[in-house]
Amino acid sequence: MSIIEQRIYTLKPEYGPADYFTLYDKEARQLQVETLKGFVGYFSSEVGTLNAVISLWSYPDFETRQQRRAALSKEPRWQAFLTQVRPMLQNMENRLLTPAPFSPIQ
């Protein structure tokens, strides 16, 4: 069974998704994709909570997720990115989702 991790970051009003995506793409995207694997996508919200960016990551199981996220958190380049991005964030949400048997994402 796989799990999907959904992370939602609501940005402070003085920042927009383009600001976040520019910083992320320049400083962290390659490292995060290589370390976590299972990159499904990054998105911005158009309806509902606005000024939010959403990422989806796929893992084969919870233990693998824990191992990969621990490895990422030890990376100095990731820590440097967090120092830059945290001032942009107003709220953070995290969900672990399990797909229904008929879901195209398994």
N, C-alpha and C positions, 0 to 999 in steps of 0.2 A: 504494500500500500504506500502511496506517496502522500505528501502533504504540500500544500501551497502556503507560503508565508506572504501575507498582505501587510505592507507597512504604509501608513498614511501620515504624511507630514503636512500640517497646516502651517503656512508661512505667515510671518508678521506682515502687516499691511504695506510696509515700505519695500517689501520684496515680492517678486512674482515668480511663477514657475520658470520663466526663461532665465532668471538670475540663478536659481537653484541648478537647473540643468546645465548651464554654462560652467559653473564651478564643478559640479559632479563630473561632467564629461572630461574636463581638463585635469582634475586632481585625483579622481577615485574610480571612475568607471572600469577601466581595464583591470585594476587590482581586484575590485570587488567581483567582477564577472569571473576572473580566473580562480579566485579563492573559493567563492561560494558555489560556482557552477550553477546549473539549473536556472539561468536567467530567463524569465518569461517576458518581462517588459516593464517599462516606466510609463506613467500616464499623468495627465493633469486633469483636474475636474472642470466640468462645464456646467453641471447642475448639482444642487445640494450644497455641501460645504465648499465654498469657492476658495481659490488661492491655495489649493492643496496639490501635492504631488503624491502619487501612489506607485509603489513598486510591488511586483509579484516575483517570487522565487519558488522554485520547485526543489523538493528534497525527497529522497527515497523513504526516509523515516526520520523520526525526531532525533535520534542519536547522531545521525549524520549531520543534521542541521546544527546541533550543539557543537560538534567537532569543527565544522567549517566556520561557524561564527566565532568560535574561540580563536581559531587560527587567524581570522581577519582582525580581531581585536588586538592581537599581538603585533601587527604590522605598524611600524612607525609612520609610514605614508598614510595609513588609514587614520591614525591618531591625529596627524597633522590636518587631514581633511576635516575631521570632526571639530577641531578647534575653529576652523573657518566657517563651517556650516551651522553650528549650534546657535550663533546669534541670529540666524535667519528664522529659526523655528519658534512657533507659538505653541504648537501642540503636536504630540506624537501618539499614534495608535498602532497596535500590532495585533494581528490575528493569525492563528494557524488554522487552515481550512483543510478538510478532508473531502475528496471528491465523491460524489454520488456514483454508484456503480455504472451508470449510463453516461457520465460526464466524458467529453472528448479529451479532457486533460486527466490523465491517470498518474 
